[in-house]
């Protein structure tokens, strides 16, 4: 799943390590999410959404719309 | 921003708990060899010789606690590596069972643990290299 996390993080001047610390996860997790290798769980997706102050669907883009 | 990252925190706690468990295992292993082997056959000897498993179980507990502390991505990665290593171990030990029938020397069950440890190391390294 694609997402805008890298851009949102860059806007705030945060490194991957900064974001990881704010979300209490590893830097590897942030890297995997940003590069689309890992889709976060709903609780983590909502934590990301709260942190950036944006709805989940404004951050994560589904690969293709499903019914 | 704090330099005490998720990886460092979980890693430190894991090493501390695993270290204590391994120390208990090592002490019990030495004690069981020293005092258990000379004992006459019986329940007491069996119990003493099996006592290092207390330390081993503590190591398993440390690993379980480590899995619980990890974030979801690292936990998934580690569990996938364990699963692949277990499958590889099953394949290798099962194959060797056939080779024993073909005349290869019989090996101790301890060999399974060595194969599992080696498989886990191999799988972890290969997956880490593939993710670069």
N, CA and C atoms of all chains as a GROMACS GRO file, in nm:
protein
  597
    1UNK      N    1   0.084  -0.119   0.000
    1UNK     CA    2   0.000   0.000   0.000
    1UNK      C    3   0.088   0.126   0.000
    2UNK      N    4   0.055   0.219  -0.091
    2UNK     CA    5   0.134   0.343  -0.096
    2UNK      C    6   0.090   0.438   0.016
    3UNK      N    7   0.177   0.531   0.048
    3UNK     CA    8   0.140   0.627   0.154
    3UNK      C    9   0.222   0.755   0.138
    4UNK      N   10   0.181   0.859   0.211
    4UNK     CA   11   0.247   0.990   0.203
    4UNK      C   12   0.337   1.016   0.324
    5UNK      N   13   0.372   0.912   0.396
    5UNK     CA   14   0.443   0.933   0.523
    5UNK      C   15   0.577   1.002   0.504
    6UNK      N   16   0.651   0.963   0.401
    6UNK     CA   17   0.783   1.025   0.380
    6UNK      C   18   0.769   1.176   0.360
    7UNK      N   19   0.670   1.215   0.278
    7UNK     CA   20   0.649   1.359   0.251
    7UNK      C   21   0.603   1.432   0.377
    8UNK      N   22   0.510   1.371   0.450
    8UNK     CA   23   0.458   1.435   0.573
    8UNK      C   24   0.570   1.450   0.677
    9UNK      N   25   0.654   1.349   0.683
    9UNK     CA   26   0.766   1.352   0.777
    9UNK      C   27   0.864   1.462   0.736
   10UNK      N   28   0.891   1.471   0.607
   10UNK     CA   29   0.986   1.571   0.557
   10UNK      C   30   0.934   1.713   0.583
   11UNK      N   31   0.803   1.733   0.567
   11UNK     CA   32   0.743   1.865   0.592
   11UNK      C   33   0.771   1.913   0.734
   12UNK      N   34   0.776   1.816   0.825
   12UNK     CA   35   0.797   1.851   0.966
   12UNK      C   36   0.944   1.847   1.006
   13UNK      N   37   1.028   1.809   0.912
   13UNK     CA   38   1.172   1.804   0.939
   13UNK      C   39   1.212   1.691   1.031
   14UNK      N   40   1.133   1.585   1.028
   14UNK     CA   41   1.164   1.470   1.114
   14UNK      C   42   1.242   1.366   1.036
   15UNK      N   43   1.335   1.302   1.104
   15UNK     CA   44   1.404   1.187   1.045
   15UNK      C   45   1.318   1.063   1.069
   16UNK      N   46   1.356   0.952   1.006
   16UNK     CA   47   1.282   0.826   1.032
   16UNK      C   48   1.293   0.789   1.180
   17UNK      N   49   1.410   0.814   1.238
   17UNK     CA   50   1.429   0.782   1.380
   17UNK      C   51   1.339   0.868   1.469
   18UNK      N   52   1.323   0.997   1.432
   18UNK     CA   53   1.234   1.087   1.508
   18UNK      C   54   1.090   1.034   1.505
   19UNK      N   55   1.045   1.000   1.386
   19UNK     CA   56   0.908   0.950   1.372
   19UNK      C   57   0.890   0.818   1.447
   20UNK      N   58   0.991   0.732   1.435
   20UNK     CA   59   0.985   0.602   1.504
   20UNK      C   60   0.970   0.623   1.654
   21UNK      N   61   1.046   0.717   1.707
   21UNK     CA   62   1.041   0.742   1.852
   21UNK      C   63   0.904   0.797   1.893
   22UNK      N   64   0.850   0.886   1.810
   22UNK     CA   65   0.718   0.943   1.841
   22UNK      C   66   0.609   0.835   1.839
   23UNK      N   67   0.628   0.735   1.755
   23UNK     CA   68   0.527   0.629   1.744
   23UNK      C   69   0.562   0.507   1.831
   24UNK      N   70   0.679   0.514   1.897
   24UNK     CA   71   0.728   0.404   1.981
   24UNK      C   72   0.741   0.274   1.903
   25UNK      N   73   0.796   0.286   1.782
   25UNK     CA   74   0.828   0.168   1.702
   25UNK      C   75   0.973   0.181   1.656
   26UNK      N   76   1.022   0.079   1.584
   26UNK     CA   77   1.160   0.082   1.538
   26UNK      C   78   1.173   0.166   1.410
   27UNK      N   79   1.296   0.214   1.384
   27UNK     CA   80   1.321   0.288   1.261
   27UNK      C   81   1.301   0.197   1.140
   28UNK      N   82   1.334   0.069   1.160
   28UNK     CA   83   1.315  -0.027   1.049
   28UNK      C   84   1.167  -0.036   1.009
   29UNK      N   85   1.079  -0.025   1.108
   29UNK     CA   86   0.935  -0.030   1.078
   29UNK      C   87   0.894   0.090   0.993
   30UNK      N   88   0.943   0.207   1.029
   30UNK     CA   89   0.910   0.328   0.953
   30UNK      C   90   0.961   0.314   0.810
   31UNK      N   91   1.084   0.264   0.798
   31UNK     CA   92   1.142   0.247   0.664
   31UNK      C   93   1.058   0.148   0.582
   32UNK      N   94   1.018   0.038   0.645
   32UNK     CA   95   0.940  -0.063   0.574
   32UNK      C   96   0.803  -0.008   0.532
   33UNK      N   97   0.743   0.074   0.618
   33UNK     CA   98   0.611   0.132   0.585
   33UNK      C   99   0.628   0.234   0.472
   34UNK      N  100   0.728   0.320   0.484
   34UNK     CA  101   0.747   0.424   0.381
   34UNK      C  102   0.774   0.364   0.244
   35UNK      N  103   0.848   0.254   0.241
   35UNK     CA  104   0.883   0.194   0.112
   35UNK      C  105   0.778   0.096   0.063
   36UNK      N  106   0.669   0.083   0.140
   36UNK     CA  107   0.558  -0.004   0.096
   36UNK      C  108   0.583  -0.152   0.117
   37UNK      N  109   0.690  -0.186   0.193
   37UNK     CA  110   0.718  -0.327   0.217
   37UNK      C  111   0.632  -0.382   0.330
   38UNK      N  112   0.572  -0.292   0.407
   38UNK     CA  113   0.491  -0.337   0.520
   38UNK      C  114   0.372  -0.245   0.537
   39UNK      N  115   0.254  -0.305   0.548
   39UNK     CA  116   0.133  -0.228   0.577
   39UNK      C  117   0.107  -0.233   0.727
   40UNK      N  118   0.099  -0.117   0.792
   40UNK     CA  119   0.081  -0.118   0.938
   40UNK      C  120  -0.056  -0.172   0.979
   41UNK      N  121  -0.064  -0.216   1.103
   41UNK     CA  122  -0.192  -0.261   1.158
   41UNK      C  123  -0.284  -0.139   1.172
   42UNK      N  124  -0.412  -0.164   1.195
   42UNK     CA  125  -0.504  -0.051   1.215
   42UNK      C  126  -0.464   0.037   1.334
   43UNK      N  127  -0.429  -0.023   1.451
   43UNK     CA  128  -0.388   0.065   1.562
   43UNK      C  129  -0.268   0.154   1.527
   44UNK      N  130  -0.170   0.099   1.455
   44UNK     CA  131  -0.054   0.181   1.419
   44UNK      C  132  -0.092   0.285   1.313
   45UNK      N  133  -0.177   0.246   1.220
   45UNK     CA  134  -0.223   0.342   1.118
   45UNK      C  135  -0.296   0.459   1.183
   46UNK      N  136  -0.378   0.429   1.284
   46UNK     CA  137  -0.450   0.538   1.354
   46UNK      C  138  -0.354   0.623   1.438
   47UNK      N  139  -0.251   0.560   1.492
   47UNK     CA  140  -0.152   0.637   1.568
   47UNK      C  141  -0.079   0.734   1.474
   48UNK      N  142  -0.048   0.687   1.353
   48UNK     CA  143   0.016   0.773   1.252
   48UNK      C  144  -0.078   0.887   1.213
   49UNK      N  145  -0.204   0.850   1.195
   49UNK     CA  146  -0.306   0.949   1.159
   49UNK      C  147  -0.318   1.059   1.267
   50UNK      N  148  -0.321   1.019   1.393
   50UNK     CA  149  -0.330   1.115   1.504
   50UNK      C  150  -0.207   1.204   1.507
   51UNK      N  151  -0.090   1.143   1.487
   51UNK     CA  152   0.035   1.218   1.496
   51UNK      C  153   0.042   1.328   1.389
   52UNK      N  154  -0.002   1.295   1.267
   52UNK     CA  155   0.003   1.394   1.159
   52UNK      C  156  -0.123   1.480   1.153
   53UNK      N  157  -0.223   1.446   1.232
   53UNK     CA  158  -0.346   1.525   1.234
   53UNK      C  159  -0.424   1.515   1.104
   54UNK      N  160  -0.417   1.400   1.041
   54UNK     CA  161  -0.487   1.378   0.914
   54UNK      C  162  -0.564   1.246   0.921
   55UNK      N  163  -0.673   1.235   0.845
   55UNK     CA  164  -0.744   1.106   0.844
   55UNK      C  165  -0.658   0.997   0.778
   56UNK      N  166  -0.684   0.874   0.818
   56UNK     CA  167  -0.605   0.761   0.766
   56UNK      C  168  -0.605   0.758   0.613
   57UNK      N  169  -0.724   0.784   0.556
   57UNK     CA  170  -0.734   0.774   0.409
   57UNK      C  171  -0.660   0.887   0.336
   58UNK      N  172  -0.621   0.990   0.410
   58UNK     CA  173  -0.541   1.097   0.349
   58UNK      C  174  -0.392   1.062   0.352
   59UNK      N  175  -0.358   0.962   0.428
   59UNK     CA  176  -0.216   0.922   0.440
   59UNK      C  177  -0.188   0.795   0.360
   60UNK      N  178  -0.280   0.698   0.369
   60UNK     CA  179  -0.260   0.570   0.300
   60UNK      C  180  -0.348   0.560   0.177
   61UNK      N  181  -0.289   0.510   0.069
   61UNK     CA  182  -0.362   0.496  -0.057
   61UNK      C  183  -0.372   0.348  -0.092
   62UNK      N  184  -0.493   0.296  -0.103
   62UNK     CA  185  -0.504   0.154  -0.140
   62UNK      C  186  -0.448   0.129  -0.279
   63UNK      N  187  -0.389   0.009  -0.300
   63UNK     CA  188  -0.333  -0.024  -0.431
   63UNK      C  189  -0.440  -0.022  -0.539
   64UNK      N  190  -0.557  -0.076  -0.503
   64UNK     CA  191  -0.670  -0.071  -0.595
   64UNK      C  192  -0.797  -0.074  -0.513
   65UNK      N  193  -0.896  -0.006  -0.563
   65UNK     CA  194  -1.023  -0.001  -0.491
   65UNK      C  195  -1.090  -0.138  -0.496
   66UNK      N  196  -1.138  -0.184  -0.381
   66UNK     CA  197  -1.213  -0.309  -0.378
   66UNK      C  198  -1.356  -0.281  -0.334
   67UNK      N  199  -1.447  -0.370  -0.368
   67UNK     CA  200  -1.589  -0.350  -0.337
   67UNK      C  201  -1.614  -0.351  -0.188
   68UNK      N  202   1.527   1.494   2.058
   68UNK     CA  203   1.477   1.355   2.047
   68UNK      C  204   1.567   1.259   2.124
   69UNK      N  205   1.505   1.166   2.194
   69UNK     CA  206   1.583   1.073   2.275
   69UNK      C  207   1.664   0.979   2.185
   70UNK      N  208   1.784   0.938   2.235
   70UNK     CA  209   1.864   0.845   2.156
   70UNK      C  210   1.832   0.701   2.196
   71UNK      N  211   1.746   0.684   2.300
   71UNK     CA  212   1.711   0.552   2.348
   71UNK      C  213   1.598   0.497   2.262
   72UNK      N  214   1.635   0.434   2.152
   72UNK     CA  215   1.534   0.392   2.055
   72UNK      C  216   1.465   0.264   2.098
   73UNK      N  217   1.356   0.234   2.024
   73UNK     CA  218   1.281   0.110   2.048
   73UNK      C  219   1.373  -0.012   2.039
   74UNK      N  220   1.458  -0.014   1.935
   74UNK     CA  221   1.548  -0.127   1.916
   74UNK      C  222   1.644  -0.143   2.034
   75UNK      N  223   1.698  -0.028   2.082
   75UNK     CA  224   1.794  -0.035   2.193
   75UNK      C  225   1.727  -0.082   2.320
   76UNK      N  226   1.607  -0.026   2.348
   76UNK     CA  227   1.536  -0.064   2.470
   76UNK      C  228   1.502  -0.213   2.471
   77UNK      N  229   1.443  -0.259   2.362
   77UNK     CA  230   1.403  -0.399   2.358
   77UNK      C  231   1.526  -0.490   2.356
   78UNK      N  232   1.629  -0.447   2.284
   78UNK     CA  233   1.752  -0.527   2.276
   78UNK      C  234   1.819  -0.543   2.412
   79UNK      N  235   1.824  -0.432   2.487
   79UNK     CA  236   1.887  -0.438   2.620
   79UNK      C  237   1.811  -0.532   2.713
   80UNK      N  238   1.680  -0.518   2.715
   80UNK     CA  239   1.598  -0.602   2.803
   80UNK      C  240   1.613  -0.750   2.764
   81UNK      N  241   1.616  -0.775   2.634
   81UNK     CA  242   1.629  -0.913   2.585
   81UNK      C  243   1.763  -0.973   2.626
   82UNK      N  244   1.870  -0.899   2.604
   82UNK     CA  245   2.003  -0.950   2.637
   82UNK      C  246   2.017  -0.975   2.787
   83UNK      N  247   1.958  -0.885   2.867
   83UNK     CA  248   1.965  -0.901   3.013
   83UNK      C  249   1.892  -1.030   3.054
   84UNK      N  250   1.772  -1.048   3.006
   84UNK     CA  251   1.693  -1.166   3.047
   84UNK      C  252   1.753  -1.295   2.991
   85UNK      N  253   1.799  -1.288   2.867
   85UNK     CA  254   1.858  -1.408   2.806
   85UNK      C  255   1.990  -1.443   2.876
   86UNK      N  256   2.064  -1.340   2.913
   86UNK     CA  257   2.193  -1.361   2.981
   86UNK      C  258   2.174  -1.430   3.115
   87UNK      N  259   2.076  -1.384   3.192
   87UNK     CA  260   2.048  -1.446   3.323
   87UNK      C  261   2.005  -1.592   3.302
   88UNK      N  262   1.916  -1.614   3.205
   88UNK     CA  263   1.867  -1.750   3.178
   88UNK      C  264   1.983  -1.840   3.134
   89UNK      N  265   2.072  -1.787   3.050
   89UNK     CA  266   2.184  -1.868   3.002
   89UNK      C  267   2.281  -1.900   3.116
   90UNK      N  268   2.301  -1.803   3.206
   90UNK     CA  269   2.390  -1.826   3.321
   90UNK      C  270   2.333  -1.938   3.409
   91UNK      N  271   2.202  -1.935   3.431
   91UNK     CA  272   2.138  -2.041   3.510
   91UNK      C  273   2.153  -2.176   3.440
   92UNK      N  274   2.135  -2.175   3.309
   92UNK     CA  275   2.151  -2.298   3.230
   92UNK      C  276   2.293  -2.353   3.244
   93UNK      N  277   2.391  -2.264   3.230
   93UNK     CA  278   2.532  -2.307   3.235
   93UNK      C  279   2.566  -2.363   3.373
   94UNK      N  280   2.520  -2.296   3.478
   94UNK     CA  281   2.548  -2.343   3.615
   94UNK      C  282   2.484  -2.482   3.636
   95UNK      N  283   2.359  -2.495   3.594
   95UNK     CA  284   2.289  -2.623   3.613
   95UNK      C  285   2.352  -2.733   3.527
   96UNK      N  286   2.402  -2.696   3.409
   96UNK     CA  287   2.466  -2.794   3.321
   96UNK      C  288   2.592  -2.850   3.386
   97UNK      N  289   2.675  -2.758   3.435
   97UNK     CA  290   2.800  -2.801   3.501
   97UNK      C  291   2.768  -2.884   3.624
   98UNK      N  292   2.670  -2.839   3.702
   98UNK     CA  293   2.633  -2.911   3.825
   98UNK      C  294   2.576  -3.048   3.792
   99UNK      N  295   2.495  -3.056   3.687
   99UNK     CA  296   2.434  -3.186   3.653
   99UNK      C  297   2.539  -3.285   3.604
  100UNK      N  298   2.639  -3.234   3.531
  100UNK     CA  299   2.746  -3.324   3.485
  100UNK      C  300   2.831  -3.370   3.605
  101UNK      N  301   2.861  -3.273   3.692
  101UNK     CA  302   2.949  -3.300   3.807
  101UNK      C  303   2.883  -3.395   3.907
  102UNK      N  304   2.755  -3.368   3.937
  102UNK     CA  305   2.689  -3.445   4.043
  102UNK      C  306   2.590  -3.550   3.990
  103UNK      N  307   2.538  -3.528   3.870
  103UNK     CA  308   2.436  -3.620   3.819
  103UNK      C  309   2.494  -3.747   3.760
  104UNK      N  310   2.600  -3.735   3.684
  104UNK     CA  311   2.656  -3.853   3.617
  104UNK      C  312   2.700  -3.964   3.714
  105UNK      N  313   2.764  -3.927   3.829
  105UNK     CA  314   2.809  -4.034   3.919
  105UNK      C  315   2.695  -4.104   3.994
  106UNK      N  316   2.576  -4.046   3.994
  106UNK     CA  317   2.464  -4.105   4.069
  106UNK      C  318   2.423  -4.239   4.009
  107UNK      N  319   2.364  -4.321   4.093
  107UNK     CA  320   2.312  -4.449   4.043
  107UNK      C  321   2.186  -4.423   3.961
  108UNK      N  322   2.161  -4.513   3.868
  108UNK     CA  323   2.042  -4.497   3.783
  108UNK      C  324   1.916  -4.490   3.866
  109UNK      N  325   1.829  -4.402   3.830
  109UNK     CA  326   1.703  -4.388   3.905
  109UNK      C  327   1.642  -4.252   3.880
  110UNK      N  328   1.536  -4.227   3.951
  110UNK     CA  329   1.461  -4.103   3.931
  110UNK      C  330   1.548  -3.980   3.964
  111UNK      N  331   1.622  -3.989   4.075
  111UNK     CA  332   1.704  -3.874   4.117
  111UNK      C  333   1.806  -3.838   4.009
  112UNK      N  334   1.871  -3.938   3.954
  112UNK     CA  335   1.972  -3.914   3.849
  112UNK      C  336   1.906  -3.850   3.726
  113UNK      N  337   1.789  -3.901   3.690
  113UNK     CA  338   1.717  -3.846   3.574
  113UNK      C  339   1.684  -3.699   3.598
  114UNK      N  340   1.632  -3.670   3.718
  114UNK     CA  341   1.592  -3.533   3.750
  114UNK      C  342   1.714  -3.440   3.748
  115UNK      N  343   1.824  -3.485   3.808
  115UNK     CA  344   1.945  -3.400   3.813
  115UNK      C  345   1.999  -3.377   3.672
  116UNK      N  346   2.004  -3.482   3.591
  116UNK     CA  347   2.058  -3.467   3.455
  116UNK      C  348   1.968  -3.382   3.366
  117UNK      N  349   1.840  -3.378   3.401
  117UNK     CA  350   1.744  -3.298   3.322
  117UNK      C  351   1.737  -3.154   3.371
  118UNK      N  352   1.797  -3.125   3.486
  118UNK     CA  353   1.782  -2.993   3.549
  118UNK      C  354   1.826  -2.874   3.463
  119UNK      N  355   1.926  -2.889   3.371
  119UNK     CA  356   1.960  -2.772   3.287
  119UNK      C  357   1.842  -2.720   3.205
  120UNK      N  358   1.741  -2.806   3.189
  120UNK     CA  359   1.624  -2.762   3.111
  120UNK      C  360   1.548  -2.648   3.179
  121UNK      N  361   1.573  -2.631   3.311
  121UNK     CA  362   1.512  -2.516   3.381
  121UNK      C  363   1.565  -2.387   3.318
  122UNK      N  364   1.698  -2.383   3.300
  122UNK     CA  365   1.760  -2.266   3.236
  122UNK      C  366   1.715  -2.252   3.091
  123UNK      N  367   1.702  -2.366   3.023
  123UNK     CA  368   1.659  -2.363   2.884
  123UNK      C  369   1.517  -2.305   2.873
  124UNK      N  370   1.430  -2.348   2.965
  124UNK     CA  371   1.291  -2.296   2.964
  124UNK      C  372   1.291  -2.145   2.994
  125UNK      N  373   1.383  -2.102   3.080
  125UNK     CA  374   1.393  -1.959   3.108
  125UNK      C  375   1.437  -1.883   2.982
  126UNK      N  376   1.523  -1.947   2.902
  126UNK     CA  377   1.564  -1.883   2.775
  126UNK      C  378   1.445  -1.871   2.681
  127UNK      N  379   1.363  -1.976   2.676
  127UNK     CA  380   1.242  -1.970   2.592
  127UNK      C  381   1.150  -1.858   2.640
  128UNK      N  382   1.141  -1.844   2.772
  128UNK     CA  383   1.057  -1.738   2.830
  128UNK      C  384   1.111  -1.601   2.791
  129UNK      N  385   1.245  -1.587   2.794
  129UNK     CA  386   1.308  -1.460   2.755
  129UNK      C  387   1.276  -1.428   2.609
  130UNK      N  388   1.279  -1.531   2.524
  130UNK     CA  389   1.248  -1.510   2.381
  130UNK      C  390   1.101  -1.470   2.365
  131UNK      N  391   1.012  -1.537   2.441
  131UNK     CA  392   0.869  -1.504   2.434
  131UNK      C  393   0.845  -1.359   2.478
  132UNK      N  394   0.912  -1.318   2.585
  132UNK     CA  395   0.897  -1.180   2.634
  132UNK      C  396   0.952  -1.080   2.531
  133UNK      N  397   1.062  -1.119   2.465
  133UNK     CA  398   1.121  -1.033   2.362
  133UNK      C  399   1.021  -1.012   2.247
  134UNK      N  400   0.958  -1.122   2.205
  134UNK     CA  401   0.858  -1.112   2.098
  134UNK      C  402   0.745  -1.019   2.138
  135UNK      N  403   0.708  -1.024   2.265
  135UNK     CA  404   0.598  -0.941   2.314
  135UNK      C  405   0.635  -0.793   2.316
  136UNK      N  406   0.765  -0.765   2.339
  136UNK     CA  407   0.809  -0.624   2.347
  136UNK      C  408   0.830  -0.561   2.210
  137UNK      N  409   0.864  -0.645   2.110
  137UNK     CA  410   0.896  -0.591   1.978
  137UNK      C  411   0.776  -0.521   1.915
  138UNK      N  412   0.802  -0.427   1.825
  138UNK     CA  413   0.690  -0.368   1.752
  138UNK      C  414   0.640  -0.468   1.648
  139UNK      N  415   0.524  -0.438   1.590
  139UNK     CA  416   0.456  -0.537   1.506
  139UNK      C  417   0.537  -0.581   1.385
  140UNK      N  418   0.613  -0.489   1.325
  140UNK     CA  419   0.690  -0.523   1.205
  140UNK      C  420   0.807  -0.616   1.241
  141UNK      N  421   0.881  -0.581   1.346
  141UNK     CA  422   0.994  -0.664   1.386
  141UNK      C  423   0.947  -0.801   1.434
  142UNK      N  424   0.831  -0.802   1.504
  142UNK     CA  425   0.776  -0.930   1.552
  142UNK      C  426   0.740  -1.020   1.435
  143UNK      N  427   0.676  -0.962   1.335
  143UNK     CA  428   0.638  -1.042   1.218
  143UNK      C  429   0.761  -1.097   1.148
  144UNK      N  430   0.862  -1.011   1.133
  144UNK     CA  431   0.986  -1.053   1.068
  144UNK      C  432   1.051  -1.169   1.142
  145UNK      N  433   1.059  -1.155   1.275
  145UNK     CA  434   1.125  -1.258   1.356
  145UNK      C  435   1.047  -1.389   1.351
  146UNK      N  436   0.914  -1.380   1.360
  146UNK     CA  437   0.833  -1.502   1.357
  146UNK      C  438   0.842  -1.571   1.221
  147UNK      N  439   0.849  -1.492   1.114
  147UNK     CA  440   0.866  -1.552   0.981
  147UNK      C  441   1.001  -1.624   0.972
  148UNK      N  442   1.104  -1.561   1.029
  148UNK     CA  443   1.236  -1.624   1.027
  148UNK      C  444   1.236  -1.754   1.106
  149UNK      N  445   1.170  -1.752   1.224
  149UNK     CA  446   1.160  -1.874   1.305
  149UNK      C  447   1.087  -1.984   1.227
  150UNK      N  448   0.979  -1.946   1.161
  150UNK     CA  449   0.900  -2.045   1.087
  150UNK      C  450   0.983  -2.107   0.974
  151UNK      N  451   1.054  -2.023   0.900
  151UNK     CA  452   1.137  -2.075   0.790
  151UNK      C  453   1.250  -2.162   0.843
  152UNK      N  454   1.311  -2.118   0.955
  152UNK     CA  455   1.420  -2.196   1.015
  152UNK      C  456   1.368  -2.332   1.064
  153UNK      N  457   1.249  -2.332   1.123
  153UNK     CA  458   1.190  -2.458   1.171
  153UNK      C  459   1.161  -2.551   1.053
  154UNK      N  460   1.112  -2.494   0.942
  154UNK     CA  461   1.084  -2.576   0.824
  154UNK      C  462   1.214  -2.634   0.766
  155UNK      N  463   1.317  -2.550   0.762
  155UNK     CA  464   1.448  -2.595   0.711
  155UNK      C  465   1.503  -2.706   0.800
  156UNK      N  466   1.490  -2.688   0.931
  156UNK     CA  467   1.538  -2.790   1.026
  156UNK      C  468   1.461  -2.921   1.008
  157UNK      N  469   1.331  -2.909   0.993
  157UNK     CA  470   1.248  -3.028   0.972
  157UNK      C  471   1.294  -3.102   0.846
  158UNK      N  472   1.318  -3.028   0.740
  158UNK     CA  473   1.361  -3.088   0.614
  158UNK      C  474   1.497  -3.158   0.628
  159UNK      N  475   1.590  -3.090   0.693
  159UNK     CA  476   1.725  -3.145   0.707
  159UNK      C  477   1.727  -3.268   0.797
  160UNK      N  478   1.658  -3.260   0.910
  160UNK     CA  479   1.662  -3.373   1.004
  160UNK      C  480   1.582  -3.492   0.949
  161UNK      N  481   1.474  -3.462   0.878
  161UNK     CA  482   1.395  -3.570   0.817
  161UNK      C  483   1.479  -3.641   0.710
  162UNK      N  484   1.551  -3.560   0.631
  162UNK     CA  485   1.638  -3.617   0.527
  162UNK      C  486   1.745  -3.705   0.590
  163UNK      N  487   1.801  -3.657   0.702
  163UNK     CA  488   1.907  -3.735   0.764
  163UNK      C  489   1.853  -3.866   0.821
  164UNK      N  490   1.727  -3.866   0.860
  164UNK     CA  491   1.664  -3.991   0.906
  164UNK      C  492   1.670  -4.096   0.796
  165UNK      N  493   1.644  -4.055   0.672
  165UNK     CA  494   1.653  -4.149   0.559
  165UNK      C  495   1.798  -4.190   0.537
  166UNK      N  496   1.890  -4.094   0.555
  166UNK     CA  497   2.032  -4.127   0.534
  166UNK      C  498   2.081  -4.227   0.640
  167UNK      N  499   2.027  -4.218   0.761
  167UNK     CA  500   2.064  -4.316   0.865
  167UNK      C  501   2.023  -4.456   0.820
  168UNK      N  502   1.905  -4.463   0.758
  168UNK     CA  503   1.860  -4.593   0.706
  168UNK      C  504   1.956  -4.642   0.598
  169UNK      N  505   2.017  -4.546   0.527
  169UNK     CA  506   2.110  -4.582   0.419
  169UNK      C  507   2.250  -4.613   0.474
  170UNK      N  508   2.266  -4.606   0.605
  170UNK     CA  509   2.394  -4.645   0.662
  170UNK      C  510   2.476  -4.533   0.723
  171UNK      N  511   2.425  -4.409   0.717
  171UNK     CA  512   2.498  -4.297   0.779
  171UNK      C  513   2.495  -4.314   0.931
  172UNK      N  514   2.596  -4.259   1.001
  172UNK     CA  515   2.600  -4.278   1.147
  172UNK      C  516   2.480  -4.216   1.218
  173UNK      N  517   2.436  -4.281   1.325
  173UNK     CA  518   2.325  -4.227   1.404
  173UNK      C  519   2.374  -4.108   1.484
  174UNK      N  520   2.295  -4.002   1.484
  174UNK     CA  521   2.333  -3.880   1.556
  174UNK      C  522   2.245  -3.861   1.679
  175UNK      N  523   2.299  -3.790   1.777
  175UNK     CA  524   2.224  -3.759   1.898
  175UNK      C  525   2.114  -3.657   1.866
  176UNK      N  526   2.009  -3.660   1.946
  176UNK     CA  527   1.901  -3.561   1.930
  176UNK      C  528   1.952  -3.419   1.954
  177UNK      N  529   2.064  -3.406   2.023
  177UNK     CA  530   2.123  -3.273   2.045
  177UNK      C  531   2.156  -3.205   1.911
  178UNK      N  532   2.182  -3.287   1.808
  178UNK     CA  533   2.219  -3.232   1.677
  178UNK      C  534   2.106  -3.147   1.619
  179UNK      N  535   1.983  -3.180   1.655
  179UNK     CA  536   1.867  -3.106   1.603
  179UNK      C  537   1.876  -2.959   1.646
  180UNK      N  538   1.916  -2.939   1.773
  180UNK     CA  539   1.927  -2.803   1.826
  180UNK      C  540   2.034  -2.724   1.750
  181UNK      N  541   2.146  -2.792   1.720
  181UNK     CA  542   2.254  -2.725   1.646
  181UNK      C  543   2.205  -2.687   1.505
  182UNK      N  544   2.132  -2.779   1.442
  182UNK     CA  545   2.078  -2.751   1.308
  182UNK      C  546   1.979  -2.635   1.314
  183UNK      N  547   1.895  -2.634   1.417
  183UNK     CA  548   1.795  -2.527   1.431
  183UNK      C  549   1.864  -2.391   1.450
  184UNK      N  550   1.966  -2.389   1.535
  184UNK     CA  551   2.038  -2.263   1.559
  184UNK      C  552   2.105  -2.214   1.430
  185UNK      N  553   2.169  -2.308   1.358
  185UNK     CA  554   2.236  -2.271   1.233
  185UNK      C  555   2.133  -2.225   1.129
  186UNK      N  556   2.020  -2.295   1.122
  186UNK     CA  557   1.915  -2.258   1.025
  186UNK      C  558   1.860  -2.119   1.056
  187UNK      N  559   1.839  -2.090   1.185
  187UNK     CA  560   1.786  -1.959   1.224
  187UNK      C  561   1.884  -1.850   1.184
  188UNK      N  562   2.013  -1.874   1.210
  188UNK     CA  563   2.116  -1.775   1.171
  188UNK      C  564   2.118  -1.754   1.021
  189UNK      N  565   2.114  -1.864   0.946
  189UNK     CA  566   2.119  -1.855   0.800
  189UNK      C  567   1.998  -1.780   0.744
  190UNK      N  568   1.880  -1.817   0.792
  190UNK     CA  569   1.756  -1.753   0.743
  190UNK      C  570   1.757  -1.603   0.777
  191UNK      N  571   1.801  -1.570   0.897
  191UNK     CA  572   1.803  -1.429   0.939
  191UNK      C  573   1.896  -1.347   0.850
  192UNK      N  574   2.015  -1.402   0.823
  192UNK     CA  575   2.113  -1.330   0.741
  192UNK      C  576   2.062  -1.314   0.597
  193UNK      N  577   2.009  -1.423   0.541
  193UNK     CA  578   1.961  -1.416   0.402
  193UNK      C  579   1.846  -1.317   0.388
  194UNK      N  580   1.753  -1.316   0.484
  194UNK     CA  581   1.639  -1.223   0.478
  194UNK      C  582   1.686  -1.079   0.495
  195UNK      N  583   1.784  -1.059   0.583
  195UNK     CA  584   1.836  -0.923   0.603
  195UNK      C  585   1.902  -0.872   0.476
  196UNK      N  586   1.978  -0.960   0.408
  196UNK     CA  587   2.044  -0.920   0.283
  196UNK      C  588   1.942  -0.891   0.173
  197UNK      N  589   1.835  -0.970   0.169
  197UNK     CA  590   1.732  -0.949   0.066
  197UNK      C  591   1.655  -0.820   0.085
  198UNK      N  592   1.647  -0.775   0.210
  198UNK     CA  593   1.570  -0.653   0.238
  198UNK      C  594   1.650  -0.526   0.216
  199UNK      N  595   1.778  -0.540   0.187
  199UNK     CA  596   1.861  -0.419   0.167
  199UNK      C  597   1.824  -0.349   0.037
   0.00000   0.00000   0.00000
